[in-house]
Every structure is written in structure tokens, then in C-alpha cells.
Amino acid sequence: KESSDIVYPSGPHNTGLEGTEALKEHGVGAGMGDITDDRPFDWMDFRLSFGCQTKITGMFNNQLEDGIMGMDNRAGAFWLQLHQHYKRLGFKKEDGDVFDPTKFSLCYDRQPTSLDLAAGVGSGQLTLGGSDSLLHHTPMVYANNVSPSMGWYTVRVKAMFLRPNAGRLGDAKPHTKYYRVDATEEHLNGRPGDRSGIIVDSGTTDTYLSESLKSAFNDAFRKALDDPSAEYHNDPIELSKDDLKHMPTILIVLQGHDKSKLTGTQPDPSIAVGLVGHPNHHREMTRTSSNHKSQNDVNEHDVVVAIPPDHYMEESRTHPGVYVSRVYFNERFGAQNIFGSNFIMGHEVLFDNGMGRVGFAESHCNYDKYLSERDALLQNEERRTEATVESNQ
């Protein structure tokens, strides 16, 4: 069942819009702290169409909130309704515009297992209109969305490696050995075809890859641990914090976005650790060998995404020190594979519908820390401005 209501994409998600004269007269809420009743900010207030739940199956019985916001590239998506609202008001994107309604970003962090989740905790942030560089620990790099008109955000995997001793991309050290998951691109992506890929889906908690990859992944896993008897599995296992630090990081190489390279928005590989061409990455990434099943056409502008063990290994809340790997190799070949929220975690991920690309930048994704850093930056700017005014008097 479809209905509609006024929405204002601003402010805390669990705080209602205070009554204003604008709301009473026009059915429109200000939604911004510096907007007054005589100057409603109608660029960010629009009538949202949404579906109402009419049947309960129990699938989301334990979720904290009472709704799901669709952000895929289909009619009815929140970002698309916002974009259509902007177009109705005469919005035209120009060079230098910071806000672009065809873009949004998600940033997920990992909450400590000691927290009580019953009332909900902050798990990151959603940014409408683009991305926020204040969150970035590494430069934003861009992967190709291989099926931008199909609704999903689909990235093409070109290679997969395991790097010993945990860590994120920013922790990479020159000459660290990488162990290839020796498989063809069609098996890496779980289905045949040059335009096939793996969807990036924030609504799926875990990552699900093709069962045809498991043997090759297991071989690389043993090498990365330097343990011929090691076996990758999804069973509970006891690990110390030190054990976890010695688990390998999974490195996913994604097809880069050619248009970003041509337009100069893809950063130079020499300064962007999220690109294959960065000097910290091992030459194994671009090495061609007759022993490899992969054709290995990886180039320096392809994107590298790291999944460290503290993201793919989830600690039990009821049994501290017991972990389960949440990367599963159980999808039949030909089924749709999924990079879930543990793939997104630790990154600000930009979903750029206008350019047909998905951006990745490593981040702490801690909203409280972000607010503290932003406020400190603004205060420093104010002090510099005051000092400049005083010196000119």
C-alpha cells in the first residue's frame, strides 16, 4: 500500500520535527536549524511516497527501527525522489556545486561487543548529496558500477588476495607478501559474463561469495597463515586479541572507473593507497604468471578494498573471545553474490548514480568523533578569521 508524507532529510533520525508556522500553513517543515518560519527551506522538504507494511512475517522482528529506506537505483528510491524534487524546483548541477542529489554515502563502524544494543547505538552515518572528506583516512577512489541501470550497485572483481597480519590499506607496508586467490574472474564474480559482478548491499549484514571460490581461498588462507593444516570455515572459534591481529586481511581488487581517470577525479596511484598502482602494494597484484588461472588484466587504476579480520570475524556477544567468520562461500555458481555491510564497514562508500561509480575511502565512521573533529575545525576557522579581521584594523 502506498502513501505519502512530508519528509525533511536533516537532523537526528529519532527526533520529531517541531511544529512551525511553515508546517502548519504549507505542510512543509523547516528541517534545518537556521531556517525561520518566514523563509522555509523547501529545497530539503519534499513529499515522499513510501510503502506501508500490511503483513508481518517475522523476518525483521528484532530490528530496532520500524522502516527500511530504499537507496537503490529504482523508481521510488529515496535519493531519486529527492533528485526529482530538486529538478521540479529548477535545480541544475554546475561545476563547483558541493551538493549533488544523485549521490549519497554510507559509513559503517564496528561497535564494541560490550555495548547493550537493545536501545540501539550509533553505527555510522549517511551523507546525502555526496561524501565528506573530513571522514577520509585515505583518498576516495572510484570503482565502476557495471550495471548502473539495473537497480543494484554492482562492482566487478578482478582479483582477490590475502595479506598476512591484519591491518587496513593505510597500514600496508612495502614488500609485504600478498597471496592470490587463484581463480578466474567469472568465479571471483560468481557468474559468467563481462558485465557481471557482485552487488554492494548495505541491507545484507554478511558477505556471500561463490562456493566455487572456496578451494582457492582456502589455499591462499593456509599460505597467509603459514600453516598447511589451516582450514577456513564459518564455525565458532576461540581467538585472543593477538590471534585476531595475526589473521589475514582480505584484499578485493575492483575494476576502476575509466571516466573518473579521464576526467581527473580518480587520484594519482602514487598518492592513493586505494589504487593498485600505489607503491605500498606488492608487485604480485599486477604480475602475470602461467600458473595463475586468472588472466590478470589488473592495472594501476583498479581499486583495492581491504576487509581486515576485525570486520569479517564477528565476536559473540554472549561468549566473548569466540568469533565466527562472516564471509561465506556458499552461493551456487550463477547466483547473485553479495558484498554486505561487513565489506562496507570502515569505509565511507559513495554511491554516485550520476557518474555510474562507487567510491571507497577508509574511515573511522564514528559519528561522535566526526562531530568533534568538525567542530574543532570550525572553531579554528573562526579564530583565523577573527585574527585576520583584527590584523586589518
Disulfide bonds with the S-S distance in Angstrom:
Cys107-Cys365 2.04
